[in-house]
């Protein structure tokens, strides 16, 4: 399994237990893998951040790590790499890839906001994106 992608220790343990491996054997095997450097929550957290950054917000990335059982210290240090990024700019770029025009009516606005919120961006960021996108469209109309 580790040849395909990085796994968190808890995630791999759950998979082993689901396949009928006794708990003591699973823990021993996981300890050995970690000792050899083949299993690392920190590497798993970094892989999740690298895979999802730019397509998902910080909150969604943190939730994905929690679901996979990444330990809190590894998750917070991996999320620290996102600290210098402008979440509004990332959400705006994502919005531009998905939509080509600002919302035409309140129903369309709600749909676009739901899209960004579902991707893990806060409501304030989603509304700022739509405001900025609307202002950019008005500026283009004037030119």
C-alpha positions as a printed NumPy array, in Angstrom:
array([[  0.   ,   0.   ,   0.   ],
       [  2.817,   2.401,   0.826],
       [  4.202,   2.01 ,  -2.692],
       [  1.189,   3.867,  -4.094],
       [  0.877,   6.831,  -1.709],
       [  1.632,   8.108,   1.79 ],
       [ -0.598,   6.901,   4.603],
       [ -1.094,   8.213,   8.107],
       [ -0.313,   5.68 ,  10.793],
       [ -3.927,   5.599,  12.032],
       [ -5.27 ,   5.153,   8.511],
       [ -2.929,   2.263,   7.741],
       [ -3.671,   0.664,  11.123],
       [ -7.409,   0.794,  10.424],
       [ -6.872,  -0.847,   7.035],
       [ -4.779,  -3.618,   8.525],
       [ -7.328,  -4.286,  11.256],
       [-10.127,  -4.343,   8.676],
       [ -8.234,  -7.084,   6.833],
       [ -8.14 ,  -9.219,   9.952],
       [ -4.592,  -8.535,  11.156],
       [ -4.408,  -8.793,  14.975],
       [ -3.843,  -5.487,  16.78 ],
       [ -0.501,  -6.494,  18.265],
       [  0.828,  -7.62 ,  14.865],
       [ -0.433,  -4.443,  13.191],
       [  1.199,  -2.216,  15.811],
       [  4.47 ,  -4.138,  15.551],
       [  4.478,  -3.86 ,  11.769],
       [  3.666,  -0.132,  11.912],
       [  6.438,   0.481,  14.45 ],
       [  8.895,  -1.316,  12.167],
       [  7.758,   0.673,   9.116],
       [  8.053,   3.935,  11.031],
       [ 11.489,   2.917,  12.303],
       [ 12.673,   2.334,   8.746],
       [ 11.298,   5.695,   7.669],
       [  8.67 ,   4.183,   5.384],
       [  5.707,   5.452,   7.387],
       [  5.442,   9.077,   8.46 ],
       [  2.476,  11.208,   9.478],
       [  4.493,  14.319,   8.629],
       [  5.096,  13.137,   5.054],
       [  1.455,  12.146,   4.728],
       [  0.361,  15.607,   5.902],
       [  2.735,  17.311,   3.458],
       [  1.406,  15.154,   0.62 ],
       [ -2.184,  16.07 ,   1.459],
       [ -1.31 ,  19.775,   1.534],
       [  0.588,  19.556,  -1.764],
       [ -2.258,  17.676,  -3.424],
       [ -5.07 ,  19.941,  -2.252],
       [ -3.518,  23.424,  -2.043],
       [ -5.008,  25.762,  -4.609],
       [ -8.082,  23.591,  -5.098],
       [ -9.291,  23.517,  -1.505],
       [ -9.263,  25.96 ,   1.388],
       [ -7.259,  25.59 ,   4.563],
       [-10.283,  24.283,   6.475],
       [-10.954,  21.48 ,   3.957],
       [ -7.295,  20.458,   3.975],
       [ -7.273,  20.328,   7.777],
       [-10.448,  18.242,   7.723],
       [ -8.937,  15.786,   5.227],
       [ -5.92 ,  15.299,   7.472],
       [ -8.14 ,  14.755,  10.504],
       [-10.206,  12.173,   8.598],
       [ -7.071,  10.247,   7.682],
       [ -5.888,  10.274,  11.28 ],
       [ -2.801,  12.423,  10.834],
       [ -1.444,  13.367,  14.253],
       [ -2.146,  16.96 ,  15.283],
       [  1.491,  18.099,  15.393],
       [  2.219,  16.88 ,  11.88 ],
       [ -1.012,  18.411,  10.588],
       [ -0.36 ,  21.826,  12.104],
       [  3.218,  21.969,  10.8  ],
       [  2.031,  20.994,   7.306],
       [ -0.712,  23.64 ,   7.444],
       [  1.909,  26.202,   8.467],
       [  3.272,  26.012,   4.927],
       [ -0.011,  27.601,   3.777],
       [  0.37 ,  30.576,   6.132],
       [  1.929,  32.938,   3.584],
       [ -0.708,  32.339,   0.935],
       [ -3.565,  34.736,   0.204],
       [ -6.708,  32.633,   0.56 ],
       [ -8.844,  35.167,  -1.308],
       [ -6.513,  35.07 ,  -4.32 ],
       [ -6.497,  31.262,  -4.335],
       [-10.286,  31.154,  -4.09 ],
       [-10.565,  33.759,  -6.854],
       [ -8.348,  31.673,  -9.143],
       [-10.459,  28.594,  -8.37 ],
       [-13.643,  30.567,  -9.008],
       [-12.301,  31.801, -12.367],
       [-11.533,  28.234, -13.46 ],
       [-15.083,  27.189, -12.618],
       [-17.17 ,  30.238, -13.588],
       [-16.684,  32.758, -16.329],
       [-19.002,  35.494, -15.066],
       [-20.179,  36.923, -11.755],
       [-23.603,  35.765, -10.587],
       [-26.51 ,  37.101, -12.578],
       [-29.095,  36.693,  -9.817],
       [-29.296,  35.775,  -6.109],
       [-29.794,  32.08 ,  -6.904],
       [-26.623,  31.998,  -9.013],
       [-24.76 ,  33.897,  -6.284],
       [-25.855,  31.329,  -3.694],
       [-24.667,  28.501,  -5.975],
       [-21.248,  30.085,  -6.446],
       [-20.89 ,  30.794,  -2.727],
       [-21.845,  27.186,  -1.911],
       [-19.182,  25.958,  -4.345],
       [-16.44 ,  27.917,  -2.582],
       [-17.669,  27.055,   0.923],
       [-17.832,  23.356,  -0.024],
       [-14.197,  23.623,  -1.071],
       [-13.291,  24.709,   2.454],
       [-13.157,  28.482,   2.113],
       [-14.841,  30.611,   4.796],
       [-18.026,  32.463,   3.87 ],
       [-16.201,  35.789,   4.174],
       [-13.644,  34.653,   1.578],
       [-16.377,  33.417,  -0.779],
       [-18.214,  36.743,  -0.573],
       [-14.965,  38.678,  -1.07 ],
       [-14.255,  36.622,  -4.203],
       [-17.658,  37.407,  -5.686],
       [-17.306,  41.069,  -4.782],
       [-13.864,  41.244,  -6.373],
       [-15.031,  39.326,  -9.447],
       [-18.001,  41.668,  -9.855],
       [-15.76 ,  44.727,  -9.538],
       [-13.35 ,  43.314, -12.122],
       [-16.213,  42.719, -14.552],
       [-17.484,  46.281, -14.072],
       [-13.972,  47.634, -14.687],
       [-13.769,  45.611, -17.916],
       [-17.141,  47.   , -19.05 ],
       [-15.896,  50.579, -18.593],
       [-12.793,  49.96 , -20.706]])
